[in-house]
Amino acid sequence: MAAVLLLLALILFTPFGLSVDYAGGALRAAARVFCAEVQVYPRREKPGGRAGKEKKPGAGKKPKDEKPKKEKPPLITREMLPELLRLLGRTLTRFRRKITVNRFVLHITVAGEADPFNAVMTYGAVNCALAAAGSAAGGAFRVKKSDVQTGMDFSAGRSTVEGGITLTISIARILAVAAAAGFGFLKIKRHADRAAKAAAKERKDTNGTDADPDGRVSQAEHSQD
């Protein structure tokens, strides 16, 4: 029993995520589990791969008589949309806070061989943009390690950009966010159902017992006319 609980805890709390690196015009992506990485892009070609076999078309089956299905009330109504949008915003905020940026690397070198003045202006604009973005990202994410460098090279004819990022999260954190979103949706749905029942009862009391849910005139009132 203890071994099962230990394995379950290991699965729930082990961080997993994605690492992306760009250098020399090449992009590399790898799935990350704990400290191990498995390259997913570009894919490594397997020698002697077998071509996929063609599937034979299945024998024709007699269509079954479909029984008429009862109409179910919609899961989401128009009145729920404002609350659902607010719930979506809160869920995205929670999810963002659960993500950990284990590594962020960005090295930018501005070339100035062709136009030194334009290179200086570009260099200043890049530093201003990085300062603003770094301040916003630092408050939005948990960043463990960051390496941002900018430079100028007046002998280079082309600017270069190199970067990388590693994002991780655990299943336990995902489940926590999903549970909060689920409870929030059930609360919104319960309030919407109560409001719909109250509105239907009010229409029934106003228009008579034979009035339909849309509030049209009842059959009894038609017969009196």
Secondary structure, 3 states (H helix, E strand, C coil): CHHHHHHHHHHHHCCEEEEEEEECCEEEEEEEECCEEEEEECCCCCCCCCCCCCCCCCCCCCCCCCCCCCCCCCCCCHHHHHHHHHHHHHHHHHHHHHCEEEEEEEEEEEECCCCHHHHHHHHHHHHHHHHHHHHHHHHHCEECCEEEEEEEECCCCCCEEEEEEEEEECHHHHHHHHHHHHHHHHHHHHHHHHHHHHHHHHHHHHHCCCCCCCCCCCHHHHHHC
